[in-house]
């Protein structure tokens, strides 16, 4: 089963980014599977790998669901 969390990109350095996830945890992420990312973009994280891009609205909706549990 795949489990992903939305995270906002804070800083990009080559194939690595600093992100903040829906639990307000800052961490490093491998973004090599995605192109053209920049600070402010939202991605779906699976472990430490960014696997997709989502809108800020989608990220906020998912964050609401996580905070309910």
Protein Blocks (a to p, Z undefined) as FASTA:
>chain_A
ZZddddddfbdghjaccdddfkopacdddfklpghiaehiacddehjacfbdcdfklmmm
mmmmmmmZZ
